[in-house]
Amino acid sequence: MNTVIFDNAQNAVEKIAQELLAYSLENRPVHISLSGGSTPKLLFKTLAQVPYNTEIQWQNLHFWWGDDRMVLPTDPESNYGEVQKLLFDHIQIPTENIHRIRGEEPVETELKRFEQELSAVVPEQVFDWIILGMGTDGHTASLFPHQTNFDDPHLAVIAKHPETGQIRISKTAKLIEQAKRVTYLVTGASKAEILKEIQTKPAESLPYPAAKIKAKKGITEWYLDKDAAKLL
């Protein structure tokens, strides 16, 4: 594992914010994929404040999501809705730079539309940076243990949460692995055991998608806080 350990979650998101600023100064369209969860909320709040809200060249950044729930954008479960409320409402970003999964649409229709948008907009379907989280069950995006097809040739897939049955749309493992850079942002002591397993056991022996999915030609890195990294 290519691992960076931070004192706390705030320091980790500050690092990501600084790197988003650097990407935005490259004066080209940069395609970024965001994740849901509690730690990214801290990132969005940080980006909405000085200096990032004014210094980042938002017109150069295109935002996508690793996955989203098939709910209204106003639903608390919507990954897009959280970013809208915590970040997009507070910055000047072109509407066409926000590439959300439309959770209010019929799932089959939206899957097709989302794949078409990915094909049309992202050059060769290679993302500049995909930021992922990891659940306590080792899932990432909405790719869950024992139900992920790592060889699925499509760009996106319909997924069902194994416990709640909630329907989602997720990027496929194959699409994530094409990225130039994949960063797992993982915080909290509840992730420590599984991170130790991922570090010490061969990926092929583990059921966890987060252990297996990495950039094939790019960089894969893990940004952890001390609590998550305590057993490493």
Disulfide bonds with the S-S distance in Angstrom:
none
